[in-house]
Amino acid sequence: MTANQLMFILFSAMIVVFSVLTVTSRRILRAAIFLLFVLVSTAGLYFMLNYQFMAAVQLTLYAGGIVVLFIFSILLTSHISQKFEPVGWKKSVFSAIAVTAGAILAIITILDYNFSATTQAAQEVNMKLIGKSLLATGEDGFVLPFEVISILLIAAMVAAIVVAKKGGPGKTQSQILNN
């Protein structure tokens, strides 16, 4: 087994384990930290594939942006130790069925795809072209996706605050603020 294969197995295992921990954790802050580990492991896979730009975007935008906003929102609302309600058995069964169906679909799709190796050498990255594309508004421009991502970051922060600020059914806004 080569070092690349070992690192791929390590990153893949980390992604699977921390993804499961993210969605099964009952503590909101732990779930956000587990999500951070998933995103950093994904960036590690990008580095292994020599997609340094994608890895940098993954680290700065997702790991450095959204997760940090989640964590700050949780810490600012003073609900660090808040636990989610336990999931009922019906939801667990339907979740397991959905996960199994998704895994089967993904495995079938991967096994049916004809992967072919290329003999072409890697092309050099033109940073000037990437920079112009990032600032362009035309057909190959990326200004609109950046604007959409900024809205996504705001929505993530608002969602984290709403989840962290949830009070009981009988609590008023002033009671929540005083706690």
N, C-alpha and C positions, 0 to 999 in steps of 0.2 A: 504494500500500500504506500503510495507516494504521500508527500507532505500536503500537496494540493487536495488530494482525496480526503485526507484526515481533517484538514481545515474545513472542507465542504461538509463533511459529516458533522463536525463540531458546530458550525454555524447553523446547519439545518436542524440539528437536535435542539439547539438553543432557541431557535425560532418556534419550533413546535411546542416545547415545554413552556416557554414564557407566554406564548399565545394562549395556551390552555389556562395557565395561571392568571392571565389578564382577565379572561371572561369568567373564571370561576371564583376569583377572590371576592370576599365579601367586604373588604376594606377598600375604600375608594383610593386612598393614597398609594397603597400597595399595587393596586391595579394600574395606576398611572406609571409607577416605577417599572412594573413588568412590561408595560407597553414600550417604555423607553429601551429596555433590553432587546425587545423584538426589533425595533427600528434600527438600533445600532448593529445588531447581527445582520440585518438585511443590507446595511451599508458595507459590512464586511464581505458579504457575497459579491456586491458590486465591485469592491476593490479586487477581489480574486479574479473577476472577469475583465479586469483592466478598464472598467468604466469609472475612472476617477471622478469625472464630472458628475455622474449620477450619484456616486457615493457621497460626494461633497454636498449635493443638493439634498440627499436623504438625511445627512447628519445635520445640516444647518436648518432646513425647512421643517422637517418632521420631528427629528429628535430634539433639535435645538429650539424649535418654534412651538409647535402644537403641544408637545408634552410638557415643556416648561410652562406654557400658559395654563395647562391643566393643573400642574403642581402649584403654581402661584395662586391660582383661583381657589384651589382647595385650602391652601394655607391661609389665604386672606379671609376666608369665610369661617375659620375656626372650627371646622368639622373634620379634623384630621382622623379622629378615632371613630368616625361614623361607620356603622356596619349596614350593609344592605340586608333586606329581609331575605330569609332562606327561600330558595326556589322550590316550588311544589313539584311533586313527582310527575304531574302531567306535562309541565313545561320541560322537565328534564327528558322525558321520553320523546317528546316532539323535537327537542333540540338534538338529541342523539340520532333520530331518524334523519333530520336535515343534514347533520354533519356527515353521516354515513353516505347519504345520497350525493352530497357534494364531493366527498373523497372518491367515491366510485366514478363519478363523472370526470373528475380531474385525472384519475389514473387511466381511465379508458382513453381520454383525449391525448394524454402524453404517450401512451403505448401505441396508439394509432398513427401518430404523427411520424413522418419519415424524416428523421434528422440526418443531415448530410454534412460532412466535413468540407471545408473550403480549402483550397490550395493557395488562395490569394494572401499576400502579406498584409499586415495591418496597415491602414492608411493613417497618415499623420493628421492630427487634429489641427484645424485652422481656427485659432482663438479669435481672430478678427471677425471671421464669419459668424462664430457663435455670439460674440458681443453685438454685432449688428442685428442678428436675428432676435436677440433678447430685447432690443429696443425698437424693433420694427413693428409697425401696425398693419402691415400688408398681409399677403397670403402666408408667408412663412414666418411671420412675426409671433412673438411670445408676450406681448404686452397684455393682451386679454387674459391669458392663463395666469399671469402674475396678479392681475386684479382679482380674478376669481379666487386665487389662493389667499389673498389678503382678506377677502370676505369669509373664506373658510376659517382662517385664524380667528377672526372676530366671533364667528358662530361657535367655534370650539371653546373660546373663553366664556361666552355667554352660557353655553350648555354646561360647562363645568361649574359655573357659579350657580346655575339653577339646580343642578343635581346636588351640589354641596349645601345649598341653602334650604333644601326641602325641610319643612317642619312637619309636625304632626297635624292631623286634621283639625284639631281645636286651637292651634296656635295662631295668634294674630301677628301682623308684621312687627309690632313693637315688642312682643314677647320673643320673637326670633332674634331681633336686634339686641335685646338685653342679655341673651344667653351668650 
